[in-house]
Amino acid sequence: MAPNTKISLKNEELYEKIRLINNKSVFKILEITQNNKLKINEIVKEVKIARTKIKSHLSRMEKLNLIEKTIDGKYVRVKSKMNLN
């Protein structure tokens, strides 16, 4: 198969979710938000990567319906929609 040939998938969204979850930082975010709604600052402390990278991951995760964001006063809280158990 030629390197630039696009492979057609029946479930492109699932494929994109799997690709994203394959990132250890993203997986860690899903783990720590399983049972808790965490503020972004709390996620940054736990995952130990830059806030901008966390926000980028969260944006992609929200688009793929992997997390739920809620506004709590001046804070945004994040909770995983995935069951990793």
Legacy VTK file of the C-alpha trace (Angstrom):
# vtk DataFile Version 3.0
C-alpha trace
ASCII
DATASET POLYDATA
POINTS 85 float
0.000 0.000 0.000
1.357 3.448 -0.876
2.357 5.531 2.186
-0.078 8.356 1.358
-3.100 6.113 0.811
-5.937 6.940 3.210
-7.476 3.918 4.858
-11.218 4.171 5.231
-12.581 3.147 8.647
-16.151 2.381 9.668
-15.642 3.965 13.078
-13.220 6.877 12.696
-14.328 8.402 16.036
-13.438 5.254 17.982
-10.071 5.149 16.247
-9.416 8.775 17.244
-10.371 7.993 20.861
-7.962 5.058 20.951
-5.174 7.186 19.459
-5.729 9.894 22.068
-6.007 7.492 25.017
-2.738 5.887 23.921
-0.999 9.011 25.287
0.061 8.352 28.919
-0.786 11.880 30.042
-4.295 11.602 28.614
-4.760 8.196 30.196
-3.598 9.603 33.550
-6.170 12.413 33.264
-8.883 9.815 32.693
-7.653 7.792 35.688
-7.586 10.674 38.157
-10.948 12.062 37.057
-12.795 8.742 37.261
-14.340 9.414 40.649
-13.595 13.108 41.161
-14.363 16.382 39.438
-10.948 18.036 39.451
-9.938 21.614 38.727
-7.423 22.100 35.939
-4.767 23.174 38.474
-5.259 19.885 40.341
-4.839 17.951 37.093
-1.640 19.879 36.281
-0.204 18.958 39.714
-1.071 15.278 39.306
0.014 14.794 35.706
3.086 17.036 35.986
3.038 18.538 32.504
2.518 22.131 31.358
-0.897 23.705 31.825
-1.073 24.534 28.101
-0.527 20.862 27.226
-3.202 19.801 29.745
-5.659 22.287 28.232
-4.860 20.982 24.748
-5.474 17.400 25.868
-8.709 18.397 27.615
-9.976 20.156 24.518
-9.364 17.089 22.368
-10.850 14.818 25.045
-13.981 16.969 25.267
-14.441 16.923 21.470
-14.329 13.119 21.560
-16.785 13.011 24.484
-14.260 11.395 26.857
-14.689 13.987 29.611
-17.301 16.315 31.010
-16.423 19.901 31.944
-18.507 21.868 34.435
-18.177 25.422 35.700
-17.915 25.751 39.468
-17.753 29.455 40.278
-14.557 30.691 38.644
-13.160 27.174 38.147
-13.616 24.562 35.452
-13.912 21.033 36.793
-13.264 17.917 34.743
-14.693 14.415 35.144
-14.028 11.361 33.010
-16.958 9.854 31.107
-15.033 6.606 30.631
-15.085 3.626 32.930
-11.533 2.307 33.084
-12.311 -0.506 35.507
LINES 1 86
85 0 1 2 3 4 5 6 7 8 9 10 11 12 13 14 15 16 17 18 19 20 21 22 23 24 25 26 27 28 29 30 31 32 33 34 35 36 37 38 39 40 41 42 43 44 45 46 47 48 49 50 51 52 53 54 55 56 57 58 59 60 61 62 63 64 65 66 67 68 69 70 71 72 73 74 75 76 77 78 79 80 81 82 83 84
